[in-house]
Each structure stands twice: as structure tokens, then as C-alpha cells.
Amino acid sequence: MVNFEYGIAEQLPNAKVLIVDDQLLNITLLQKILAGHYQTSVAHSGEDALKMIEESAPDIILLDIEMAGINGIETCRVLKSRPETKNIPIIFITSFGQHEDLCWQVGGVDFISKPINPKTVFNRVTAQLTLKFQRDKLLELVFLDGLTDVYNRRYFDSHLTKTQLRAKREQGDYALVIIDIDFFKQFNDIYGHIEGDKVLQQVAHTIKTTLLRPCDFVARYGGEEFAVILPDTDLRGGALVAENILNNIAKLKISHNYSIYQYLTVSAGLATFKGLSANESIIKSADEKLYVSKQQGRNKLTF
Ligand SMILES: Nc1nc2c(ncn2[C@@H]2O[C@H](COP(=O)(O)OP(=O)(O)OP(=O)(O)O)[C@@H](O)[C@H]2O)c(=O)[nH]1
């Protein structure tokens, strides 16, 4: 049986707790309770919180209800409506008992009444963080590719949908790059499957380390095929990243006697998009470009 406790205790001290409150006294008290256990940060309004969360998502949010501007309930509603923030656990902290039903309705995971009991706050935050990290671990097992340690195709599909929704909201571009190892069948035939597996790991690692922005994403899309999603990226930016990937893989200088280049190379297809389309049509566009790269001799990017 999988041990879901494994590693959770070590993870807890790095947990990021966002306190959202407009009263200095409350903020100070909550920080005092959590200091030394978790990494806390503070937003002084709902608006501030939404901005901060977009830049860096916390592991949990302690949310006051009564605030000037967007109140806690509305802030929670916005967060729960966005795919990339809907799973962040939110604990409401308020003195207004009559809001209790509303807190559950909008998706809070817990509710703490003021005046707060420090032990209760600490224990409830710890319980929710533990659940959150256990869930993340489980998702990792379901969504990571066992061989290469990058995301698998199942996760890629849901991530592509999330990226599209974000691009629609922000009216931005996003890029998709499909990368395929050249002459990989022959590589396996010449060097064996174990060496082939090692190459897949090296290629995945190289793609991962070439991507610089935290929101850039790579998945193993098929046997020897990888897909990279670059949010907020136009054709020029996407081409720059894709060229870097091709160069960095060529620089590994992995011998491949069958290849016309004598070492292992990859081909890539790049396409950029705005707004919503079916996942299949997005993939098809990038795939068609990849096909051109293969036709034109491989070790190439087409866009
Ligand atoms: N070692 C290993 N090989 C794999 C894995 N998944 C797929 N492959 C191999 O990848 C090869 C892909 O072959 P093809 O689709 O013909 O592509 P290719 O030989 O790279 O040819 P081009 O793409 O046209 O350059 C097949 O031989 C698969 O067996 C894996 O997990 N490990």
C-alpha cells in the first residue's frame, strides 16, 4: 500500500499560507500563531489577494469575510470559478456567525469564528494543509509519467484546457510545441530499449530545464513525443524557446549512428493560439508543423 504520509511532514514547514484581512490586529495575531511553522504572507484586501494569488499560488488561504472592496465571500467565489485556483483550500475567519452557511456554499473547507482560539487555528490549518499535500501527492502519482517524471498525456489534456481558459480571460496568446525524437525506432534497434529509455529521460529533463517560466509546461505526449505549452507566448517567443530546446538536445551529443546527424536530434512543430478551440484541433495544428519538420530532413523546427 502507498504511504501517503511519506514526505508530508517534511513539506509542511514550506507550506505557503496567505492571510487575507484588512485589520492589522487580526493579521498580527494569525501571523503569531503560524510563524515558525509555515511561510505566511498577507493581502490587505480581496483585490490584493487575487493579484498575489495569480503571481504565486499559496497552499492555503485564511480569508476574512468583512472587508472593504471585494469581501471574503466574493473573493472565494472568484477563486473557485478559476480552474487554476479552484483547488486552493480556503478557511474563512469571521465574527459573523450568520455567514456560516454562505461560507460552505461558496466552497470554504472550514470556518473559524472570532475570537479565535490559537490552538484551533493552528490545528485546523495543519489538518487542511496535510490533506492538500496528500491530494497533491496522489495527483502526482496519477498524472506524472513514470519513466520521464514529466506530466503524462492525461494531465496534458486538462492543462491545455486550463491554459485556453486563462488565455481567453486575459485575451493573450499561448504556444504549443510538439517535439518528436528523430529516428528513435532505429536508436532502440541499435542501442537497445534500456538505452532508449535513458534517452527519453535525458530529453525530458533537457526540455524541462530549458523552460524558464514557472507557468511553462511539458508533458510526455506519446512514446517518443513531448508537448510543451507556453502560456502568454506569441510565435516569436515560442520559436525562441523551441529553438533552445532543439539546440540543448543536440548539445547532449548522444551518439546515434543511424542518424544523418550522427547524434540524437529532435524535430518540432510550433503553433500559437488565441481563445478557445477544441484540444484536438490545437494539437493537429502543431502536429502538421511537426510533420513538415520531419519531411524536410528532421532536426528542425517548423512554425
Ligand atoms: N525505449 C523506448 N522506446 C519507446 C518508448 N515508447 C516508444 N518507443 C519507441 O519509439 C519508436 C518510435 O518510432 P517511429 O514512430 O517509427 O519514429 P522514429 O523512428 O523516431 O522516426 P521519425 O520520427 O520519423 O524520425 C518506436 O520504435 C517505439 O518502440 C519507450 O517508452 N521506451
The ligand as an SDF file (V2000), in Angstrom:
LIG
                    3D

 32 34  0  0  0  0  0  0  0  0999 V2000
   12.9050    2.6860  -25.3580 N   0  0  0  0  0  0  0  0  0  0  0  0
   11.6490    3.0970  -25.5400 C   0  0  0  0  0  0  0  0  0  0  0  0
   11.1780    3.2420  -26.8000 N   0  0  0  0  0  0  0  0  0  0  0  0
    9.9350    3.6890  -26.9690 C   0  0  0  0  0  0  0  0  0  0  0  0
    9.1180    4.0200  -25.8930 C   0  0  0  0  0  0  0  0  0  0  0  0
    7.9330    4.4660  -26.3930 N   0  0  0  0  0  0  0  0  0  0  0  0
    8.0070    4.3950  -27.7500 C   0  0  0  0  0  0  0  0  0  0  0  0
    9.2180    3.9260  -28.1140 N   0  0  0  0  0  0  0  0  0  0  0  0
    9.7310    3.6500  -29.4700 C   0  0  0  0  0  0  0  0  0  0  0  0
    9.7910    4.8210  -30.2520 O   0  0  0  0  0  0  0  0  0  0  0  0
    9.8570    4.4010  -31.6380 C   0  0  0  0  0  0  0  0  0  0  0  0
    9.1210    5.4020  -32.4810 C   0  0  0  0  0  0  0  0  0  0  0  0
    9.3060    5.0310  -33.8080 O   0  0  0  0  0  0  0  0  0  0  0  0
    8.7070    5.8260  -35.0320 P   0  0  0  0  0  0  0  0  0  0  0  0
    7.3350    6.3300  -34.6910 O   0  0  0  0  0  0  0  0  0  0  0  0
    8.8470    4.9590  -36.2430 O   0  0  0  0  0  0  0  0  0  0  0  0
    9.5790    7.1270  -35.1590 O   0  0  0  0  0  0  0  0  0  0  0  0
   11.1270    7.3400  -35.4580 P   0  0  0  0  0  0  0  0  0  0  0  0
   11.8810    6.0670  -35.6190 O   0  0  0  0  0  0  0  0  0  0  0  0
   11.6290    8.2580  -34.3900 O   0  0  0  0  0  0  0  0  0  0  0  0
   11.0940    8.0750  -36.8430 O   0  0  0  0  0  0  0  0  0  0  0  0
   10.9060    9.6180  -37.1340 P   0  0  0  0  0  0  0  0  0  0  0  0
   10.0300   10.1800  -36.0640 O   0  0  0  0  0  0  0  0  0  0  0  0
   10.2750    9.6830  -38.4710 O   0  0  0  0  0  0  0  0  0  0  0  0
   12.2710   10.2430  -37.1150 O   0  0  0  0  0  0  0  0  0  0  0  0
    9.2810    3.0040  -31.6860 C   0  0  0  0  0  0  0  0  0  0  0  0
   10.3190    2.1100  -32.0140 O   0  0  0  0  0  0  0  0  0  0  0  0
    8.8170    2.7520  -30.2410 C   0  0  0  0  0  0  0  0  0  0  0  0
    9.0030    1.4030  -29.8610 O   0  0  0  0  0  0  0  0  0  0  0  0
    9.6250    3.8470  -24.5540 C   0  0  0  0  0  0  0  0  0  0  0  0
    8.9730    4.0990  -23.5480 O   0  0  0  0  0  0  0  0  0  0  0  0
   10.8910    3.3900  -24.4540 N   0  0  0  0  0  0  0  0  0  0  0  0
  1  2  1  0
  2  3  2  0
  2 32  1  0
  3  4  1  0
  4  5  2  0
  4  8  1  0
  5  6  1  0
  5 30  1  0
  6  7  2  0
  7  8  1  0
  8  9  1  0
  9 10  1  0
  9 28  1  0
 10 11  1  0
 11 12  1  0
 11 26  1  0
 12 13  1  0
 13 14  1  0
 14 15  2  0
 14 16  1  0
 14 17  1  0
 17 18  1  0
 18 19  2  0
 18 20  1  0
 18 21  1  0
 21 22  1  0
 22 23  2  0
 22 24  1  0
 22 25  1  0
 26 27  1  0
 26 28  1  0
 28 29  1  0
 30 31  2  0
 30 32  1  0
M  END
$$$$
